[in-house]
Amino acid sequence: MRRRRRYPWTGVVVVAIMGVLLSPGAWAQPPAPTAFLSPAPRLQLTGDVDSNSPVLWEVVDGQPRLFVLTSTAGAPSVSAGPQLMSLSAPAAVGFVSHPGHGVWMEAVVRDEVGTWYGYYHNEVPADLCGRPDLVLPRIGAARSFDQGVTWEDLGIVLEAPPGWHICATSNQYFVGGVGDFSVVLDRNGQDLYFFFSQYSAVPEAQGVAVARMLWADRDAPVGRVAVWADGVWQPPALQVDEAGELGEAVTVTWLHRAGTPLVPAEGPWHDEDPANAVFWGASVHWNRHLGQYVMLLNRARDERWGQEGIYVAFAAALDDPSLWTAPRRLLGGGRWYPQVIGLEVIEGTDKEAGARARFFMSGVSTHYIHFRR
């Protein structure tokens, strides 16, 4: 019989290795970043606010100039100035082509030649329910060549699946739909990510979901937005209604999947229980100090959109939505549309900030927000 050679040090090595593998903290992940608020002098955007408010820097006549878009009552406006504390009065924007109904410009991304690409929340009256007092929101895209003064509509890029609405809802605003979102271009300039709210009749689909589009498709975005669902980026399906015998025009529709929410609803919309526990209204920025993305969220407590609190979450990358940390409460109560605006000239916007930034709710800031690794 073949004899096995024995090495007296083998067991020592194995024990040493196992000791490293099993020692407390050997495989521990670094702790998640934290955020906290501190008082700041009151600062208010000059336009009325009922959505996220995009912020951009441009160099005008050799000087940096800050532009802020605010939206209320379905009408966007633009203000400008040398800094946040010195903005002009808001001026209503114009549309070369308008998508119809109310438009709230929730995100704007500038390309390398100075063209602005805007992404808007669009509310269609719920006439299909005979409820003109309620709406069915969707998300569209637009383009501006004159720093937000006028916009050309590029079409609707994201809608809820057909039939995923509920007419007999007790919700104060929506019968379903998608909207109340922010948009971020990833660090390599390849993909544009949408963090959008789903108000579906299906409880499992309610909350904040994620979609993305190649930045290269920004001038023809319709049918190009894929939704993160069941762990996969799901492109929309094309539905074509062929022309009839009388030669009616062909109708082309892009059907999107419902996204998988980052956090499932604990108390859903649209049911008989007036209490809710649903996250909505994400605002996302890249934080240079942390080297991570930061998301602020509203959490509703009832069908009338009472505010339970404002929460914060973090992620090192955007391409895998499962990387987002569990939201932690930053502030009890509060007001809708929390967002960060960075303080640095040229770099500080609603999409990029540092260790300290301004914290806004509904266009008003009375706090700084601080980030710690």
Secondary structure, DSSP 4 states (H G I P E B T S, - for coil): -PPPP--TTHHHHHHHHHHHHHSTTTTPPPPPPEEEEEEEEEEE-SS--SS---EEEEEETTEEEEEEEEEETTEEEEEEESSGGGPPPPEE-EEEE--SSEEEEEEEEE-TTS-EEEEEEEEEEEGGGTEEEEEEEEEEEEEESSTTSEEEEEEEEE-PPTT---TT---SSBSS-EEEEEEEE-TTS-EEEEEEEE--SSGGG-EEEEEEEEGGGTTS-TT--EEEETTEEEPPEEEEE---TT-PPPEEEEEPPPPPPSS--SB-SSSS--EEEEEEEEEEEEETTTTEEEEEEEEEEETT--EEEEEEEEES-SS-GGGSPPPEEEEES--S-EEEEE-STTT-SSSEE-SEEEEEETTEEEEEEEEE-
